[in-house]
Amino acid sequence: MTFAEYVAARGGALVRFARLLTGDEHRAEDVVQEVLARAYLRWNRIMRTDRPDLYLRRMVINTTNSWWRLRSSQEIPVNWVADRPQSAGGESHVVERDAIWRLLHTLSRQQRAVLVLRYYEDLDDTTIAEILECEPATPECR
């Protein structure tokens, strides 16, 4: 499979994956673009792994984590508590979705990656451990 074929087939899935990790559609697109630019240079080596999806997901996670480190060193924390919106009728799913996003972003990057890989990407524990470079079903990663 050529690089262009891979991107055409799996590029959208990588952006959705990054979106769940970052919580921001534009940042997700930037992360994937950066990952694909780096992957293009090593595409022959990546294809020899026989599992390019795992390799690229790991690159997305690493790039996202690097961005969070940069961002956290530049942010100034403030005391801000968001009010929970009250809803009636058909808007309840929007409120619930917002609440889930807020809770998801209270988790560590590692925990968020595990949840996204497990419940969005529907990967098994062994594959998740391989992507995150840790032992299956343990919190300790290398």
C-alpha atoms as a printed R data frame, in Angstrom:
    type eleno elety resid chain resno       x      y      z
1   ATOM     1    CA   MET     A     1   0.000  0.000  0.000
2   ATOM     2    CA   THR     A     2   1.371  3.396 -0.937
3   ATOM     3    CA   PHE     A     3   1.391  6.339  1.429
4   ATOM     4    CA   ALA     A     4  -1.290  8.142 -0.609
5   ATOM     5    CA   GLU     A     5  -3.538  5.060 -0.556
6   ATOM     6    CA   TYR     A     6  -3.131  4.719  3.192
7   ATOM     7    CA   VAL     A     7  -3.955  8.383  3.819
8   ATOM     8    CA   ALA     A     8  -7.008  8.203  1.542
9   ATOM     9    CA   ALA     A     9  -8.266  5.102  3.353
10  ATOM    10    CA   ARG     A    10  -7.327  5.897  6.979
11  ATOM    11    CA   GLY     A    11  -6.686  9.654  7.197
12  ATOM    12    CA   GLY     A    12 -10.203 10.460  8.373
13  ATOM    13    CA   ALA     A    13 -10.018  7.825 11.102
14  ATOM    14    CA   LEU     A    14  -6.725  9.272 12.338
15  ATOM    15    CA   VAL     A    15  -8.266 12.755 12.546
16  ATOM    16    CA   ARG     A    16 -11.264 11.386 14.495
17  ATOM    17    CA   PHE     A    17  -8.872  9.551 16.827
18  ATOM    18    CA   ALA     A    18  -6.832 12.718 17.385
19  ATOM    19    CA   ARG     A    19 -10.042 14.711 17.916
20  ATOM    20    CA   LEU     A    20 -11.002 12.445 20.781
21  ATOM    21    CA   LEU     A    21  -7.562 12.815 22.321
22  ATOM    22    CA   THR     A    22  -7.311 16.591 21.962
23  ATOM    23    CA   GLY     A    23 -10.942 17.632 22.248
24  ATOM    24    CA   ASP     A    24 -10.371 20.142 19.445
25  ATOM    25    CA   GLU     A    25 -11.050 19.489 15.772
26  ATOM    26    CA   HIS     A    26  -8.506 21.991 14.474
27  ATOM    27    CA   ARG     A    27  -5.758 20.823 16.804
28  ATOM    28    CA   ALA     A    28  -6.539 17.224 15.786
29  ATOM    29    CA   GLU     A    29  -6.065 18.126 12.128
30  ATOM    30    CA   ASP     A    30  -2.747 19.803 12.957
31  ATOM    31    CA   VAL     A    31  -1.580 16.772 14.922
32  ATOM    32    CA   VAL     A    32  -2.459 14.360 12.117
33  ATOM    33    CA   GLN     A    33  -0.852 16.590  9.521
34  ATOM    34    CA   GLU     A    34   2.345 16.679 11.559
35  ATOM    35    CA   VAL     A    35   2.252 12.898 12.064
36  ATOM    36    CA   LEU     A    36   1.643 12.192  8.383
37  ATOM    37    CA   ALA     A    37   4.473 14.527  7.358
38  ATOM    38    CA   ARG     A    38   6.871 12.606  9.596
39  ATOM    39    CA   ALA     A    39   5.430  9.234  8.556
40  ATOM    40    CA   TYR     A    40   5.870 10.031  4.870
41  ATOM    41    CA   LEU     A    41   9.627 10.218  5.344
42  ATOM    42    CA   ARG     A    42   9.706  6.715  6.907
43  ATOM    43    CA   TRP     A    43   6.830  5.111  5.054
44  ATOM    44    CA   ASN     A    44   8.813  2.107  3.774
45  ATOM    45    CA   ARG     A    45   9.970  1.288  7.301
46  ATOM    46    CA   ILE     A    46   6.461  1.772  8.716
47  ATOM    47    CA   MET     A    47   4.980 -0.590  6.125
48  ATOM    48    CA   ARG     A    48   7.508 -3.288  7.057
49  ATOM    49    CA   THR     A    49   5.934 -3.416 10.534
50  ATOM    50    CA   ASP     A    50   2.816 -4.983  8.957
51  ATOM    51    CA   ARG     A    51   0.738 -2.848 11.358
52  ATOM    52    CA   PRO     A    52   0.921  0.746 10.153
53  ATOM    53    CA   ASP     A    53  -2.283  1.673 12.029
54  ATOM    54    CA   LEU     A    54  -0.708  0.851 15.377
55  ATOM    55    CA   TYR     A    55   2.451  2.741 14.497
56  ATOM    56    CA   LEU     A    56   0.577  5.847 13.374
57  ATOM    57    CA   ARG     A    57  -1.791  5.805 16.360
58  ATOM    58    CA   ARG     A    58   1.269  5.748 18.607
59  ATOM    59    CA   MET     A    59   2.685  8.705 16.676
60  ATOM    60    CA   VAL     A    60  -0.625 10.576 17.143
61  ATOM    61    CA   ILE     A    61  -0.554  9.889 20.888
62  ATOM    62    CA   ASN     A    62   3.089 11.001 21.191
63  ATOM    63    CA   THR     A    63   2.487 14.169 19.176
64  ATOM    64    CA   THR     A    64  -0.623 14.980 21.220
65  ATOM    65    CA   ASN     A    65   1.301 14.452 24.446
66  ATOM    66    CA   SER     A    66   4.111 16.712 23.223
67  ATOM    67    CA   TRP     A    67   1.585 19.411 22.413
68  ATOM    68    CA   TRP     A    68   0.012 19.122 25.870
69  ATOM    69    CA   ARG     A    69   3.431 19.500 27.485
70  ATOM    70    CA   LEU     A    70   4.134 22.641 25.462
71  ATOM    71    CA   ARG     A    71   0.680 24.025 26.127
72  ATOM    72    CA   SER     A    72   0.787 23.336 29.853
73  ATOM    73    CA   SER     A    73   4.064 25.195 30.204
74  ATOM    74    CA   GLN     A    74   2.526 28.279 28.563
75  ATOM    75    CA   GLU     A    75  -0.897 28.344 30.218
76  ATOM    76    CA   ILE     A    76  -1.796 30.384 33.242
77  ATOM    77    CA   PRO     A    77  -4.291 28.514 35.450
78  ATOM    78    CA   VAL     A    78  -7.379 30.385 36.614
79  ATOM    79    CA   ASN     A    79 -10.133 29.618 39.049
80  ATOM    80    CA   TRP     A    80 -13.024 28.864 36.739
81  ATOM    81    CA   VAL     A    81 -15.924 26.559 37.310
82  ATOM    82    CA   ALA     A    82 -18.287 25.986 34.438
83  ATOM    83    CA   ASP     A    83 -21.970 26.031 35.219
84  ATOM    84    CA   ARG     A    84 -23.783 22.937 34.137
85  ATOM    85    CA   PRO     A    85 -26.455 23.873 31.646
86  ATOM    86    CA   GLN     A    86 -29.996 22.953 32.504
87  ATOM    87    CA   SER     A    87 -31.938 21.372 29.721
88  ATOM    88    CA   ALA     A    88 -35.406 20.228 29.010
89  ATOM    89    CA   GLY     A    89 -36.634 18.047 26.214
90  ATOM    90    CA   GLY     A    90 -34.527 17.071 23.211
91  ATOM    91    CA   GLU     A    91 -31.425 18.958 24.334
92  ATOM    92    CA   SER     A    92 -30.547 16.463 27.055
93  ATOM    93    CA   HIS     A    93 -28.229 14.467 24.796
94  ATOM    94    CA   VAL     A    94 -26.208 17.629 24.117
95  ATOM    95    CA   VAL     A    95 -25.913 18.305 27.838
96  ATOM    96    CA   GLU     A    96 -24.892 14.711 28.522
97  ATOM    97    CA   ARG     A    97 -22.328 14.786 25.719
98  ATOM    98    CA   ASP     A    98 -20.876 18.022 27.095
99  ATOM    99    CA   ALA     A    99 -20.676 16.515 30.581
100 ATOM   100    CA   ILE     A   100 -18.880 13.445 29.221
101 ATOM   101    CA   TRP     A   101 -16.368 15.647 27.350
102 ATOM   102    CA   ARG     A   102 -15.695 17.621 30.518
103 ATOM   103    CA   LEU     A   103 -15.149 14.435 32.503
104 ATOM   104    CA   LEU     A   104 -12.949 12.954 29.788
105 ATOM   105    CA   HIS     A   105 -10.706 16.000 29.946
106 ATOM   106    CA   THR     A   106 -10.235 15.642 33.698
107 ATOM   107    CA   LEU     A   107  -8.393 12.370 33.069
108 ATOM   108    CA   SER     A   108  -4.679 12.126 32.440
109 ATOM   109    CA   ARG     A   109  -3.493 11.895 28.839
110 ATOM   110    CA   GLN     A   110  -2.693  8.199 29.346
111 ATOM   111    CA   GLN     A   111  -6.128  7.396 30.769
112 ATOM   112    CA   ARG     A   112  -7.851  9.336 27.990
113 ATOM   113    CA   ALA     A   113  -5.792  7.470 25.361
114 ATOM   114    CA   VAL     A   114  -6.795  4.126 26.892
115 ATOM   115    CA   LEU     A   115 -10.491  5.023 26.832
116 ATOM   116    CA   VAL     A   116 -10.353  6.291 23.265
117 ATOM   117    CA   LEU     A   117  -8.449  3.220 22.063
118 ATOM   118    CA   ARG     A   118 -10.781  0.845 23.896
119 ATOM   119    CA   TYR     A   119 -14.221  2.341 23.353
120 ATOM   120    CA   TYR     A   120 -13.813  4.389 20.190
121 ATOM   121    CA   GLU     A   121 -11.254  2.350 18.288
122 ATOM   122    CA   ASP     A   122 -12.608 -0.911 19.812
123 ATOM   123    CA   LEU     A   123  -9.149 -2.381 20.360
124 ATOM   124    CA   ASP     A   124  -8.344 -5.227 22.726
125 ATOM   125    CA   ASP     A   125  -6.160 -4.819 25.818
126 ATOM   126    CA   THR     A   126  -3.120 -6.398 24.182
127 ATOM   127    CA   THR     A   127  -3.220 -4.033 21.204
128 ATOM   128    CA   ILE     A   128  -3.772 -1.026 23.456
129 ATOM   129    CA   ALA     A   129  -0.794 -2.069 25.564
130 ATOM   130    CA   GLU     A   130   1.307 -2.397 22.422
131 ATOM   131    CA   ILE     A   131   0.333  1.084 21.205
132 ATOM   132    CA   LEU     A   132   0.917  2.674 24.619
133 ATOM   133    CA   GLU     A   133   4.038  0.595 25.265
134 ATOM   134    CA   CYS     A   134   2.850 -0.810 28.572
135 ATOM   135    CA   GLU     A   135   1.780 -4.135 30.025
136 ATOM   136    CA   PRO     A   136  -1.825 -5.221 29.424
137 ATOM   137    CA   ALA     A   137  -4.239 -4.370 32.247
138 ATOM   138    CA   THR     A   138  -1.677 -2.473 34.314
139 ATOM   139    CA   PRO     A   139  -1.268  1.246 34.791
140 ATOM   140    CA   GLU     A   140   2.531  1.149 34.636
141 ATOM   141    CA   CYS     A   141   3.906  2.112 31.240
142 ATOM   142    CA   ARG     A   142   7.493  2.361 30.131
